[in-house]
Amino acid sequence: MAIELPDARHLSDEALEVLRLRALRGRELGFSETDLADLLGVVRETVSRWWSAYVQGGLEAMPRDRTGRPVGSGRTLSDEQGILLQTILHTQSPQECGIASPLWTRRAVGELIAQQYAIDMPVRTVGESLKRWGFTAKKPQHHARGQDFEEVQEWLGKIDPAIEAFAAKENAEILWCDATGVDVNTHVGTGYALKGQPATIEVSSSPCRMNVISAISNDGELRFMTYAETMTGARFVTFLTKLIAGADRKVYLIADRLPAHESAVVDGWLAKHKSELELFYSPRRAPERMPVEYLNNEMKSGTNAKKLPETKQELRSNLQRFLQRLAKLPEHVASYFYNPFVEYASGMM
C-alpha cells in the first residue's frame, strides 16, 4: 500500500526546518534531489534551491520563506476535468479505457489523464488528486472475468427477493450450495525462518484430492458430503436426497450452473420431489455473491492447518473433522453472510 505524505505547505515552520536539514544531510550523503524530494514530500526544485543556498552561504543562507503556491492554486486539472475523471474511475476499468493495468493505480490514472487531456502529471501529483477526490488505496476484491453485470443486478434486485418471498410463503428453508476440493498438500499458512532462508514444509509424495459439497443457511446451519471422485448428476442427486432426509421443511436450494447440476438425472429427480426441494441457479461467474464460497475459503485454509495428511484417508478425516467442528458453530457459519457482497442474503437488509 502506497503511503501518502502530507503536503509540505501544511507543515509548521519548525517541521519545515527539519525537512531542510534532512534534505541537506541527504545531499551530503549522495542522495539525488529527485529521491530526496520523493522521500520528504516536496518538489525537486525546492530541494535544489535549499542545496544551492547552503553550498553558497552555509546554513545562514538557507531560505526560510514559503515560496510555494497556496494550497489549491495552480492545479493542473480544472474542476470540470476532475469530475469527468472521477466518473470514469467509478464506471470503467482501465482495460475499457485502453490502459494496460488490472486496477486503477496512480500510474494507470496518470495514463488516463494523459489520454484525456495530454497532460503528463507526476505520479505523486496524481496521488494528491486521488486523495482530494476521496479515493484511497485498497486491497482489491476479486470478480470473475466476463461477469455479466446486468445478470448480477437482476439477481440482486428481482430473482433473490422473489425466492425469499416464495420461501417465506411456503415456510421453506433457503440453503446456499457449492462444491470444492482440498489437496493433500494444501496449506496456505506462513512460517518463520531465519532471514535469507526459506520456511520449508514436508509434503506428500503422492498427491491426491478430496472433494466436498456443502450447503449453508443464513442462520448458520451447515450440511455437507465428502467424495473422492468428480461431481456427477447422480452424485448430486445423492446429496439432494440426504438434504431432504435431514430437513424438517421444504428446501429452496441455490447452486451454481455446474453441468452436473443441470443434468437430466437431476431434472428427473427434481420433478419427483418438487414438494420437498426446489433448485435455483445463482448468477454466472459471480462466486463472490455466493455465501458458501466464504466457507470454501476457510475450509481450504483450515483443513490441513494442524498437519498435512499423507494419504487420501487422512485428508478425508481432516476435512470431515474440520466441517463437523464448524457445524457445531452456527454463529460462525452465519458470519459468512456479513461479507458486504452477500449481505443481501443475510435476511437483515
N, C-alpha and C positions, 0 to 999 in steps of 0.2 A: 504494500500500500504506500503510495507516494505521500510524503509529509509536506504539507503546505506551510511555508514560513510566513509570519506576519509582515505586512507592508512596513518597510523601514520608516516611512513617513509618519507612522502612528507611534513610533518609539519616543521615549523621553530623551532629553539632551544627554543624560548620563548613559543611557543604553547606547545611543549613537556613538558616544566617545569610546565605549568598549569595542564597538564594531570597527571603528577607525584603527584602534590599536591592534586588534586581531588581524585586520587587513594588512597592516604594515609588517607585523610579525610573519604573516603568511608569505608575503613577497620576499622577505629576508630568507625564508626557508626554501624559496624556489618555486612556490605555487604560482600558477598563471593568474592574471587578472580575471579571466573568464571563470576559472574554477572557484576563485575566492568570491566572486560576485554571486555565483550559484549557491555557495555554502552559507554566505552571510545574508542573502536575500536582498541584495542591492544590484544596481545595474553596473556593467563593466566600466562605463565611463566614470562612475563615482569612485571606484577603486583606483582607476588610473589617475584621477585628479588628486586623491589623497597621497598616492605614492610619489607623484611628481613634486608636490609641495614639500613632502618630507625629504626627498633627495636634495632639493634645492636649499631648504632652510631649516631642516630638523623639525622636531615636534612643535616648536613655537610657530612655525609657518603653516601648520595644519589648518585648513579652513573649518570653522565651526558653524558657518551659516547653513541654513537649509535652502538649497538651491533647486530642489526637486519641484516638480509641478504639484499643485494642490491635488489631494485625492479626488479622483473622479474627473479631473480635467484632462484634456488631450487624449481621451480614449480613442483607440484606432477604429473601433466599431461604433456606429451610431445606435441609438436605441431601437430603431426600426430593423436594422440588420441583426441586432441581438435577438429580437423577438422571432425573426424568421429562423435563425439558427436553433433557437430553443425548440421551436415547433418541429424542426427536422429531427433533433435529438430525441424528442418524445415519441415520434411517429414512425421513424425509419431506422433501419440498421445501416451500418457502414457499407455492407455489400450492396444494399439497394441504392446507395449513392455512388457506387463505383469505387469505393475505398477499400483497400486490402487490409482489413482488420476485423476480427470476430467481435470486438467490443468497441464502444466509444471511449477510447483513451485520449489523453491530451494530444498525442501525435495525430491520431485519427481526426480529432476535432480541428487541429491545425490544418490538416489537408482539406477538410470541408470548408474552412474559412478561405483558403487559397482557391479552392474550386469555385466558390460562390462569388468572391469579391476580389480575387487576385491580390490578396494581402498575405505576405509572408510573416506570420506572427510567431515570435519566440514561444517555446513550449511553456516557459514559466508564465508568460502573459496569458496564454490560453488557459492555464490552470487558474489564474486570478479571475478570468472571465467566468469560467465554470463555477467557481466558488460564489461569485457575485450573483449568478443566476440560480443558485440553490442546489447545484449538483455536487455530490461528494463521491469519492472513490469507494466502491463497494465490491465485495466478493460476488461474482456472477452466479445466478441461479440458472440451471440448465433447461433448455427447451429442445425437444426433438426437432431435427431438421425437417422441413417440409410440413410442419404442423399447420393445420387449416384453422386460421383464426376465427372464421365465421362459424365453423362447426363447433369449436370450443365455446363460443359465445352463445350459440343456440342451446348447447348442453346446459350451460350455467343459467341461462335466462328462461328456458322453456322446458327442456326434457327432464332435468333433475327435479325442478319444482313439481312437475306433473307426477313423476314417480313417487315423490314424497306424499303428494296429495292422495294418490291411489292407495299407497301403503297405509296411510292413516285411516282411510275409509274401510279397508279390509282388515285393519289391525294386523298388518303384515310386518315382518322384521326385515330391514334393509341390511344386506351384507355386501361388502366390497371384496372382490376375489382376484387373486393373481397367482401365477406360478413362477418360480425361480429356482435357482440351484446354487449349491455351495461346493467348491472343490476341496479335495483333501488337503491341499496346500494353501488354502485361502487364509491369510492373516493380514489384516490391514493396520495393525498397531505399529508403534515405533519402539525402538530400544536404544539404550545408551551404549556408547563405546568411546574409547579414547579419541581425541582429535586426530584426524588423518587416518583412522581405522574404521572399517565398516562394521555395523552391527549385523551379526550373522544368525541364521536360524536353520536348524536341520529340517529338511522336508522329505516327504515320502518319495521313494524312487519308483513308485507305482501309482501314477496319478489316476484319480477316479473322481466321480462327481455323484452327489446325491441331490435329488430334486424334491421340491415340496410345493404343494398348492395350499393356499391359506385363504381364509375369509374372516373379516373382522366387521364389527358393528361400532357405531359411534358411542355406545355405552360400554365399550371395552371387551365385548365377547370375542373370543378367538377360537377358530376351528381349523384344523389342518390335516393333511395326509401326505406322508412321505412316500417316494417311489424312486426306483433306480433308473427306469427306462424313460423314454421320451413321452411327452403328453400326447395322448390319442383321444379320439372321441369316446371310445369305450372306457378309458381310464377316467375321463372327465365325468362320465355317467356314474362311475363307481363313487366318485367324490360327491356328486349331487345326491345320490342315494343315501350316503352317510349323513349329508346335511339335513335332509328331511326326516331321517330316522331320529336325529337328535334334537329336532325342533319341536316346540310346543305350539307353533302357529305357522302361518304361511310365510314363505321366504321370498323376498324380492332380491335377486342376486345380480350384482353389477360386475361385469367382467370385460376384459378387452377382446378384440376380434382375432384371437389366435385361431388358426384354421381348425384345430380340434374342437373349439367351442362352437363352431358353426357347421359341424359335420352332420351328415344325415342321421347318424345314430343318436346324436344329441337332440336333433329336431324331433325324432320319433319318441324319445323318452319324454321330452318336454310336453308333447301333445297329450301324453297319457297322464301327466302329473301336474296339469295346469292349475288345479285347485290347491296344490301343495307348494309349487315353486314356479316363479316366472323369471326369465333371464333377460337382462338388458345389457346393451353394449355401450361402453364408455367412448369418448371421442378418440379418433385415431391419433397416434403419435403424440399423446398428451399424458405421459405417465405421471407427471407432477400433479395431475388432477385426481389421481387415484390414491386415497389414504393408505391403502395396503402397501404401496410402494415404500412408504417410510418404515413399515415393519420389515420389508425386504432389506432395506439398507442396514438396519440394526442387526438383522439376522446374519448378514454376511460379516459384520464386524465382531459379533458376539459368539457365534457358534464354536469357533476354534480358539477363543481368546485364552483359555487356560492351557490347552495342549493341542498341538497338531496331531491328528489321528494318523495311524499307519495303515489302516485298512478301511475298506468301504463300510464294514460293520461298525467300526469305531466312529467313522464320520456320521453314520446314521444315528448312532447313540448320542453323539454330541448335538446334532441337530434337534432330535426329539427332546433331549434334556433341556435345551435352550427354550424351545417352544412350550413345553409343559410348564416350565417355570413362569414364562410370560403369560400363559393362560390363567395363572393364579393372580395376576396383577392387572385387573381390568382398568384401573385408573391410568396405568402406564400406557396400555393399548389405546385408551381413549385419547391420550395426549397426542397421538399422531394426527388427530383431527384439528389440532391447534395451529398446524402449519398454515400460513396465510393462503397457500394455494388450494387447500382443501377445507378451509373454514366453512365453506358453503355447505359441506356435508355434515357438519357437527351438530346441526339441529339447534344452534344457538344464535343464528343470524336473523 
